[in-house]
């Protein structure tokens, strides 16, 4: 079952990548005639960004099954926002943010990274009393 899921996600990634390449070619063509087709260029740029976002989201979900992910995927919990994964190892907890291409940490992610690096983390437990 996991293999089917992985294969499906890989196929989706390949299809999205093919679409991104196609749109990238169209974007290059539109670039040549930028002043004549400014509206088309804006539309293509929007589509390219959208495709990149979708590809990034699919990639985020595939990462635990790739060699670059050095943790046990069963110990990783996907959050997605603002941090992609939290890995619960026996001796530590690891926050993981997946980035591809030229993408960078958002302001919120940089703040979280700084809090973690400065050990500004605590545990809180909330107990609910039955009524």
PELIN-V146276 format. One record per residue. N is the residue number from 1. PSI is psi in whole degrees, -180 to 180 (none if undefined). OMEGA is omega as a letter, one per 40 degrees, with the letter a starting at -180 (* if undefined). NEAR is the number of other C-alpha atoms within 10 Angstrom. Layout:
N/PSI/OMEGA/NEAR ; N/PSI/OMEGA/NEAR
This chain:
1/-43/i/6 ; 2/-39/a/7 ; 3/-40/i/8 ; 4/-41/i/9 ; 5/-46/a/11 ; 6/-45/a/14 ; 7/-41/i/12 ; 8/-45/i/12 ; 9/-38/i/16 ; 10/-43/i/15 ; 11/-41/i/12 ; 12/-42/i/15 ; 13/-42/i/19 ; 14/-44/i/13 ; 15/-42/i/13 ; 16/-39/i/18 ; 17/-42/i/16 ; 18/-42/i/12 ; 19/-40/i/17 ; 20/-42/i/20 ; 21/-44/i/14 ; 22/-48/a/12 ; 23/-31/i/18 ; 24/-41/i/17 ; 25/-44/i/12 ; 26/-38/i/16 ; 27/-40/i/20 ; 28/-41/i/13 ; 29/-43/a/12 ; 30/-32/i/20 ; 31/-36/a/17 ; 32/-37/a/11 ; 33/38/a/12 ; 34/-48/a/15 ; 35/-27/i/10 ; 36/-31/a/11 ; 37/49/a/12 ; 38/-40/a/13 ; 39/-43/i/12 ; 40/-40/i/16 ; 41/-45/i/21 ; 42/-41/i/14 ; 43/-46/i/12 ; 44/-40/i/19 ; 45/-42/i/18 ; 46/-44/i/12 ; 47/-40/i/17 ; 48/-46/i/20 ; 49/-40/i/14 ; 50/-45/i/13 ; 51/-41/i/19 ; 52/-39/i/18 ; 53/-46/i/12 ; 54/-44/i/16 ; 55/-41/i/20 ; 56/-41/i/19 ; 57/-40/i/16 ; 58/-44/i/16 ; 59/-42/i/19 ; 60/-40/a/18 ; 61/-23/i/16 ; 62/-24/a/16 ; 63/-43/a/15 ; 64/-17/a/20 ; 65/6/i/13 ; 66/160/a/10 ; 67/-28/a/8 ; 68/-22/a/8 ; 69/109/a/13 ; 70/13/a/10 ; 71/164/i/15 ; 72/118/a/12 ; 73/-27/a/14 ; 74/-17/i/9 ; 75/0/a/15 ; 76/131/i/19 ; 77/123/i/15 ; 78/125/i/16 ; 79/-46/i/12 ; 80/-43/a/14 ; 81/130/e/9 ; 82/-11/i/12 ; 83/142/a/17 ; 84/-47/a/18 ; 85/151/i/22 ; 86/125/a/17 ; 87/128/a/18 ; 88/92/i/16 ; 89/171/a/12 ; 90/-37/a/7 ; 91/-5/a/6 ; 92/164/i/7 ; 93/130/a/12 ; 94/130/i/14 ; 95/131/a/15 ; 96/130/i/17 ; 97/127/a/18 ; 98/128/i/18 ; 99/145/i/14 ; 100/159/i/11 ; 101/-135/a/7 ; 102/14/a/5 ; 103/150/a/9 ; 104/167/i/12 ; 105/141/i/14 ; 106/170/i/10 ; 107/-44/i/9 ; 108/-42/i/11 ; 109/-39/i/15 ; 110/-40/i/12 ; 111/-43/i/12 ; 112/-45/i/17 ; 113/-45/i/17 ; 114/-41/i/12 ; 115/-43/i/12 ; 116/-48/a/13 ; 117/-31/i/10 ; 118/11/i/9 ; 119/39/i/9 ; 120/60/a/9 ; 121/142/i/10 ; 122/167/i/5 ; 123/138/i/4 ; 124/138/i/6 ; 125/133/i/5 ; 126/123/i/5 ; 127/136/i/6 ; 128/127/i/6 ; 129/135/i/5 ; 130/147/a/4 ; 131/none/*/3
